[in-house]
Amino acid sequence: MINIRERRVGMRAFFAAVFSALFIMAPYLPFQGDASAVPCFEDIRKSYKKSDYLLLDRNLHVIHELRVDPMGRRLEWTCVDDISPLIEAAVLKAEDRRFYHHAGVDYQAIMGSIARAFVSGRLRGASTITMQLASLLDPKLAPSKGKRDLSQKWRQIKTAFQIEEKWSKKEILEAYLNIVAYRGELQGIAAASRSLFGKQPHGLVEAESLILASLIRAPNAPLHEVKRRCLSLCRELRWSMKGEELDSLLGKIYSGQDKIEPIREIAPHAARQLLRLGRDGEAVVSTLDSGAQNFVVERLRHHLSVLQGRNVREGAVLAGDNESGDIIVYVSLSDDSPYVDGIKARRQAGSVLKPFLYALAFDEKILTPASLIEDSQMDLLAPGGIYAPKNYDNSFRGKVSARDALASSLNVPAVRVLSLVGEDLFLAGLRKLGLTGLSESGDFYGPSLALGTADVSLFELVKAYMALANGGVLKDMDLVRKSKNLADPIKAFSPEAAFLVSDILSDRGARSLTFGLENPLSTRFRSAVKTGTSKDMRDNWCVGYSSRFTVGVWVGNYSGQPMWDVSGITGAAQVWAEVMNLLHRGFHSPAPEPPSGLVRMMVGDPSEGKEEWFIKGTEPLIRMESAGKAFQRIEYPVNRSIIALDPDIPSDKQRIFFAARIADKEDRWVLNGTEIHRANESSGWKPIRGKHLLRIVNKEGVVLDQIFFEVRGSCLPDNRFAAPSL
């Protein structure tokens, strides 16, 4: 009897014979000429999607290569002319020896395969490169569970004939080498060459070509099997290859060292914003400068290593062109949190918001650069109790000009300026500048808003400072150059106010009260700059600009841990100075022309010959006195304080005694618009329930200081002292 195994072999041989007949008849069947159903070569090439995209800088240099598709690794499409002839020879010998002599189907190979099938009972091999390409282009032709049925094989042959009729041999080979899988997730000759051997396809040598050609048939075959194929293929090609070289290469591959090293990666955060899966795969041209980007990465990394002993671990730098809004440098560094974008992350601003406060005060004509502001102990009522702002060095300087107060970053004068401007008006100005995270009301932030208790991002700060550099006009900043700015520029400040703030921030003499004359903020070209440190030394900022560029630097810790003994000068300013010096190689930064709405006149002691800028209409009619004398202010009640009446004390016995510092005999108390008595008289005021506005004015009627307070209790209100709406 014929056993089951013999029966199966016979059946397989029968089907092999039938299939061979179909192969022989294939050239005469009608489907051969139906080539319109097959896409053309250019369509396949255009539809090819890379897994790794390139970000180019403004000079078309590669600045970052980023993987965007996790499903497979495909690099750039490589032309046959850019592929080593050795890999072409090895692939043709291994997969399709008569590639250039058939029309899609190799009948000689098929007949040999059929002959072997009569012996083994299995029909295998004989698929040409064109037939394999047909399966790669049409997933429906892919074998199921490692096998392809007769219907799939028939359609594969049909498609191969159509491809050969429509494509050239060069196009077929090029598409095949760029689409076929080599090992693991590697698809295409470029990915395989870069990953396995760290080189481009044109540089492949004999041993490398043998390995790649051997991997095509079984990409995940074990090492010994791949080595056997390589040696067999080498003998057929009659190549002279040393076995040690092959062992070394295979050892590295199978030890897991097959990693694609990016061409360059110095702008990861910008690349993640600009490169997205689903694009056409073309490289994106950014506004970045690769030279400046690389310099900043190296210098910021150096400074962070120096500051590591002071618990500084992260940093970020953003630089932009004032005229175009192009972003030149976009760097965020963190070894612990590399995916956190320090340029977009919100942190406490510190003193870097002060220039906008003073610019608003100048625009509202509340202050001039020569206005005198008292720098002395002050107590303010806050939701958490009494708020007593201090300067960085815990000292007070008496009466100082607005110029010196801003340039030297004095805290107490800034809080006084905020009390004149108002928290809500200042918040509105900051929101107009694009600081979008300020969603609360002025009462929520309170007087500490002047010292930067609000959270902002470095991107927002640099954009806002760029508005000062551009005469008060806010422009868009972008990583991709646009043909035109679609949004109308926003006028954040008047040209006059922007000029005054810029002039103050570039004044080395005015800055010397706090920083001295020699410090990193003093550049060899004209620049305006401001530093800032947040509460508990958690964030350190330095933002400044010239006529050409605006640069912002932040250092600190994403975790919020405080730094140790780091100031604006010892932290971010060091990096800022180096970046500014780099950007201004070959560039001059001239002083801006003063707007027509400004006048300049002598102030202070005539012997000093000091001049100051004023917005027209705010210049003094007489020469202003110099700083030194303490400024007049109300000491009691504290601004926004709440005074409670004691129900156990008769109402006619309760009194409030207003107190002013250095009250002149001509100064007067004015409560809710009604004069009470002279400021130097000690006369108690009978408290009236309600909200009150208390002012102290001089004999000319000029308001020297004002505060709001509220009286609560059971006494009836007195209409004579009705408070205005606050």
Secondary structure as GFF3:
##gff-version 3
##sequence-region A 1 726
A	DSSP	alpha_helix	4	25	.	.	.	ID=ss1
A	DSSP	three_ten_helix	26	28	.	.	.	ID=ss2
A	DSSP	three_ten_helix	30	33	.	.	.	ID=ss3
A	DSSP	three_ten_helix	35	37	.	.	.	ID=ss4
A	DSSP	alpha_helix	41	47	.	.	.	ID=ss5
A	DSSP	beta_strand	52	56	.	.	.	ID=ss6
A	DSSP	beta_strand	62	67	.	.	.	ID=ss7
A	DSSP	beta_strand	73	74	.	.	.	ID=ss8
A	DSSP	three_ten_helix	80	82	.	.	.	ID=ss9
A	DSSP	alpha_helix	85	95	.	.	.	ID=ss10
A	DSSP	three_ten_helix	99	101	.	.	.	ID=ss11
A	DSSP	alpha_helix	107	120	.	.	.	ID=ss12
A	DSSP	alpha_helix	129	137	.	.	.	ID=ss13
A	DSSP	three_ten_helix	139	141	.	.	.	ID=ss14
A	DSSP	alpha_helix	150	166	.	.	.	ID=ss15
A	DSSP	alpha_helix	169	179	.	.	.	ID=ss16
A	DSSP	beta_strand	181	183	.	.	.	ID=ss17
A	DSSP	beta_strand	186	187	.	.	.	ID=ss18
A	DSSP	alpha_helix	189	197	.	.	.	ID=ss19
A	DSSP	three_ten_helix	201	203	.	.	.	ID=ss20
A	DSSP	alpha_helix	206	217	.	.	.	ID=ss21
A	DSSP	alpha_helix	223	237	.	.	.	ID=ss22
A	DSSP	alpha_helix	243	254	.	.	.	ID=ss23
A	DSSP	alpha_helix	268	274	.	.	.	ID=ss24
A	DSSP	beta_strand	284	285	.	.	.	ID=ss25
A	DSSP	alpha_helix	290	307	.	.	.	ID=ss26
A	DSSP	three_ten_helix	308	310	.	.	.	ID=ss27
A	DSSP	beta_strand	314	321	.	.	.	ID=ss28
A	DSSP	beta_strand	327	333	.	.	.	ID=ss29
A	DSSP	beta_strand	346	348	.	.	.	ID=ss30
A	DSSP	three_ten_helix	350	353	.	.	.	ID=ss31
A	DSSP	alpha_helix	354	363	.	.	.	ID=ss32
A	DSSP	beta_strand	372	375	.	.	.	ID=ss33
A	DSSP	beta_strand	380	382	.	.	.	ID=ss34
A	DSSP	beta_strand	385	387	.	.	.	ID=ss35
A	DSSP	beta_strand	398	401	.	.	.	ID=ss36
A	DSSP	alpha_helix	402	407	.	.	.	ID=ss37
A	DSSP	alpha_helix	411	421	.	.	.	ID=ss38
A	DSSP	alpha_helix	423	432	.	.	.	ID=ss39
A	DSSP	alpha_helix	442	445	.	.	.	ID=ss40
A	DSSP	three_ten_helix	446	451	.	.	.	ID=ss41
A	DSSP	beta_strand	455	457	.	.	.	ID=ss42
A	DSSP	alpha_helix	458	469	.	.	.	ID=ss43
A	DSSP	beta_strand	473	474	.	.	.	ID=ss44
A	DSSP	beta_strand	490	491	.	.	.	ID=ss45
A	DSSP	alpha_helix	495	505	.	.	.	ID=ss46
A	DSSP	alpha_helix	508	515	.	.	.	ID=ss47
A	DSSP	beta_strand	528	533	.	.	.	ID=ss48
A	DSSP	three_ten_helix	535	537	.	.	.	ID=ss49
A	DSSP	beta_strand	539	545	.	.	.	ID=ss50
A	DSSP	beta_strand	549	556	.	.	.	ID=ss51
A	DSSP	alpha_helix	572	583	.	.	.	ID=ss52
A	DSSP	beta_strand	598	603	.	.	.	ID=ss53
A	DSSP	three_ten_helix	606	608	.	.	.	ID=ss54
A	DSSP	beta_strand	610	615	.	.	.	ID=ss55
A	DSSP	beta_strand	633	636	.	.	.	ID=ss56
A	DSSP	beta_strand	641	644	.	.	.	ID=ss57
A	DSSP	three_ten_helix	651	653	.	.	.	ID=ss58
A	DSSP	beta_strand	659	661	.	.	.	ID=ss59
A	DSSP	beta_strand	668	671	.	.	.	ID=ss60
A	DSSP	beta_strand	674	678	.	.	.	ID=ss61
A	DSSP	beta_strand	690	697	.	.	.	ID=ss62
A	DSSP	beta_strand	703	712	.	.	.	ID=ss63
A	DSSP	three_ten_helix	719	721	.	.	.	ID=ss64
###
